[in-house]
Amino acid sequence: MDTQLFQIGPIPAALWGPPSERVTVAVHGAQSSKTDVPFRLLAKAFPERQVLSFDLPEHGSRKGAPPLCKPPVCARELSAVLDYAESHWKSIDLFAVSMGAYFSLLACPGRNLAHAWFLSPVVDMEGLTRDMMAWFQISETRLKAEGAIPTPMGQTLYWDDLCYIRAHPVARWPFPTDILRGAGDTLVAEESVTAFSKRFSCRLRTVEDAEHWFHTPPELESLSLWLRETAEP
C-alpha cells in the first residue's frame, strides 16, 4: 500500500492509496499513531478511496513535544485536517478509534460527512473520566486542587479537561455511522455505546472474543470483515 508522509501545517500526516475523489479521514486512539494497523486495514478494505491519517499531539512523531493531547486542542487539529480534506476531495468519510471518536464528536457535527465508522469508540468522555477517577481513587476535590494527576494507565487526568467535557456535551451526530466494539472491552462501558447507537441511529456490531484494543489476528480479521461488509458504494 502506497503511503505518502507530509505535513498539514504543524500536523504530521499520512496519505494512503492512489488518487481518488473520495477520502476517509482517520483519527487514532491513545498510544497510537497515523500509521496504526487499523488504518492499513482500512485502506485495503476501501481501495476505491484514499485514507488520510495524522498524529494527534503527544503521539507518533510528536511524542515529547507540545502541545498536550487535550480535547479542545485535538478538536481544533481535527478541524484543520478536515479543512484540508474539504479543499482536496469531493467526498469525505470518517474512521475514528477510541478517544479519536470523542474528538470527532467535538469537531465534526457541522461538517458534511458521507459516512462514519467508529472502532471501540469513547462516546461518553465524562463517564470514562469518572470511571478512571474511581479506579484510582481520585476525588474531584483532589483533581481540582492538583490540576493534573497521572494514572498507572499512562493517561493523565486534568481538571480543566473535565470542566471542558462537561461544558461541551454531545448534542448532534447527524451522519450514517457504523460502530464495532469488543464484548470484552473493559475501558468503555457497553451501556454508553449502546445508548449512543440508539440515540443517533447507528449500526452497532459486537465481536464476542475481542477487547478494547483490536490487535490479535482474530480481532483484526473481524475488523477487516466489518469494514468490507459496511463499506459504502
Summary of the structure (lengths in Angstrom):
residues: 233
radius of gyration: 17.0
end to end distance: 20.9
largest distance: 52.3
contacts: 747
relative contact order: 0.13
helix: 39%
strand: 22%
